[in-house]
Structures are given as C-alpha cells and as structure tokens.
Amino acid sequence: MRELTLYEVENVSGAGVIDGLGALAGNLVIDVVKLINDVCNTSFGFIPGQLADRIGLSSVHHAIDSFFYGIYKGVIGVAVLLGGDGDRVTYHYEEEWGS
C-alpha cells in the first residue's frame, strides 16, 4: 500500500477537474485580451491613435486607451483568479503611454 500524491487526491475528489477547467477558461480569456492588445501594439494598431493625436484629439485618445486598459486589467484579474497566467499580456496602454 502507498500514500496518494496531492495530484491523485485532487483527481479522486474532483478538485483537479474544477481547477483544470478554471485554468482553461482563465487562459482562454487571457489569450483573447492578449490578442487584442497585440493587434493594438502593431504599427497598424497605432494608426487610429496617431491620427487622433494629429488632429488635436490626444486627450480623447488617451481617455479611450485608459478606459480599455482598466477593463482589460479587470478582466485579466478575474481570469487569473480562475487559474490563468496573466503575466504574458503586453498591454497597449503601457506600450504607448508608459506604465
């Protein structure tokens, strides 16, 4: 007879299934947010903001980027609570405006 590992205990009790699904859902949400930010961080993604800055709407541009930064940080926070890894997101706001 041998002692069960923590992994075996979690799987027998069902905890491993829930943790696994939570991490899967969290990482899926993080992947979507990461994709959006990655597109915004391309030269193509910077064009709308640069146009807004050139016609004197820099404050509007900053407000929009700031708004979505807050949304994305909140969504990532929930996804991390589910078990996702939020460290791999490069936020557009931080790239363009600094941390």
C-alpha distance (Angstrom), angle and dihedral (degrees) to the residues before:
residue distance angle dihedral
M1 . . .
R2 3.82 . .
E3 3.78 137.4 .
L4 3.82 117.0 -102.0
T5 3.80 119.3 -116.7
L6 3.80 120.1 -123.3
Y7 3.81 89.0 -106.8
E8 3.80 91.5 55.2
V9 3.81 92.4 46.9
E10 3.81 91.7 50.6
N11 3.78 92.3 49.3
V12 3.81 93.5 47.7
S13 3.82 91.5 48.2
G14 3.82 92.7 44.8
A15 3.79 94.4 -116.6
G16 3.78 92.3 115.7
V17 3.81 91.2 58.4
I18 3.79 93.4 52.7
D19 3.79 93.5 44.3
G20 3.78 90.5 48.0
L21 3.81 93.6 50.4
G22 3.80 91.5 45.4
A23 3.79 92.0 51.4
L24 3.80 90.5 46.1
A25 3.81 92.0 51.1
G26 3.81 91.9 43.6
N27 3.79 92.9 50.3
L28 3.81 91.4 46.6
V29 3.81 90.7 54.4
I30 3.81 90.2 45.8
D31 3.81 90.7 50.3
V32 3.82 90.5 54.5
V33 3.83 92.7 49.1
K34 3.81 89.9 45.1
L35 3.81 91.6 51.7
I36 3.81 92.1 50.4
N37 3.81 91.9 49.3
D38 3.81 92.7 44.2
V39 3.82 90.5 54.1
C40 3.82 90.5 48.1
N41 3.81 89.3 50.3
T42 3.81 92.8 57.7
S43 3.80 120.4 93.5
F44 3.82 87.0 -106.4
G45 3.80 90.5 54.1
F46 3.80 92.4 52.6
I47 3.83 94.0 55.0
P48 3.85 98.7 84.8
G49 3.79 91.9 49.0
Q50 3.79 92.9 46.5
L51 3.80 90.5 50.7
A52 3.80 90.7 49.9
D53 3.81 90.1 50.1
R54 3.82 92.0 50.7
I55 3.79 93.8 54.0
G56 3.79 93.6 48.3
L57 3.80 100.1 -96.1
S58 3.78 96.9 115.8
S59 3.80 92.6 125.2
V60 3.82 90.7 52.8
H61 3.80 90.0 47.6
H62 3.81 90.5 50.7
A63 3.82 92.0 46.8
I64 3.81 92.1 52.0
D65 3.81 93.1 47.1
S66 3.81 90.2 46.5
F67 3.82 92.1 49.4
F68 3.79 93.5 52.2
Y69 3.81 91.2 43.0
G70 3.79 88.8 59.2
I71 3.80 91.6 47.0
Y72 3.80 92.7 48.9
K73 3.81 93.1 46.8
G74 3.81 90.0 51.9
V75 3.80 93.3 47.3
I76 3.81 91.0 47.7
G77 3.81 89.4 49.4
V78 3.81 90.7 56.7
A79 3.81 91.2 44.5
V80 3.81 90.5 52.4
L81 3.81 89.6 51.2
L82 3.80 86.8 55.5
G83 3.79 89.4 54.9
G84 3.80 103.3 -91.7
D85 3.81 126.2 138.1
G86 3.81 108.8 -116.0
D87 3.80 97.0 176.0
R88 3.79 93.1 88.5
V89 3.82 97.2 67.2
T90 3.81 118.1 103.3
Y91 3.79 103.7 -159.8
H92 3.81 118.7 -139.4
Y93 3.80 91.3 -140.6
E94 3.80 92.2 56.4
E95 3.81 91.7 46.1
E96 3.79 94.0 50.9
W97 3.79 104.5 30.9
G98 3.83 103.3 21.7
S99 3.78 126.9 -113.7
